[in-house]
Each structure stands twice: as structure tokens, then as C-alpha cells.
């Protein structure tokens, strides 16, 4: 049994889509966005240079996404988890 963390990649679009369409995950994040919004945001996620997105997997199964990105004040960073 092993927990692995790796950088988010283009091949992870399905995982992002599943998480962003999950009502429990999105309950306090403004609800479920449209597929166009999900795809647009995913493309931004994999192209960012100063923000970091990781896929966490346990026993070879993807279990969520970790992010380290700028907070709303554009000065500090925050760590978020979608699972």
C-alpha cells in the first residue's frame, strides 16, 4: 500500500471532470460548473507556472487533487484538496 503524489497532467482531465461534477465536492464551491467551464479551468490548471496541482493516488487509484495556488489576495498561497 502506497500513497503517491504526482503533478497534474493532460491525461487527468477525466479525473478533474469527475471531481468537479460531484455534488459533495462542489457543495461549498459554487455548485457544479458547465463542462465548458471545467475544460477551460483544467487547461488553465495545467498551464500555470506559479501554481501547482497534484494528483494523489492510493494503491494505484486516483483519490483526489491537491493544489497550492495563490489565495484571493494575490499575495499568499493556499493549499486545497478535492477528493
N, C-alpha and C positions, 0 to 999 in steps of 0.2 A: 504494500500500500504506500502510495506516494502522492504528495501534493506537488504539483508543478505549476510554475508561473512563466508565461512567455509573452512577448509583445503581440498585440493585436495585429492581425494580418488581413489582407483582402479575402482570404478563404473563410474568414469568420463572419461574413455578412449574415449567414443564416442564424447563427447564434445571437447576434445583435438584434435581428428581426424578431426572433422568438422572445427574447427578454423584453424588448420594447412593446410587444403586443400582449404581454402578460399583465392582466388587470392588477394582480397583487403587487408586482414590481412597480407599476406606474401609478398606483393609487395616490401617492402623495407627490407625484412628479408632473402633475398637469394632465393626467389621463393618457390614453393611447393615441399616439400621433398617426398620421396617414403613412402609407407605405412610401410615398414620395419624400415625406419629411424624414422618415427613418433612413432611407437611402442617402439623402443629402447629408444628414448628420453623420452617418457611417463614413462617407467619403471624407468629411472634414476630420473625423477622428483619426483616420489612417494617414492623413497628410500633415497633421500638426507637427511642429518642430519642438515646441517648448512644453507641450502637454504629453502625458504618457498614458497609454491604455494597455492593459494586460489581460490575458485570458488565464483564468485559474482552472486547473483540471485536477481531478482526484481519481486515481485508478483509471486513467486514460479517458475519463468522461468530463467534458466541459461543464463546470458548475457555476461560472459567473465571470463577470468582468470587473476589474479593479481599475480605477482611474486616479491619476494625480494630475490635476489641472488647475488653472487659475480660478480663484474664487471670484465672486461677482465684483469685488472691489478692485480687481485687476492688479493687486499688489501681493496678496497672499495666495498660497496654494491650499487645495483641499483634497482629501482622499475620499473617494466614493466607491461603493460596492453595489453592483447589480447582480442578483442571484435568484 
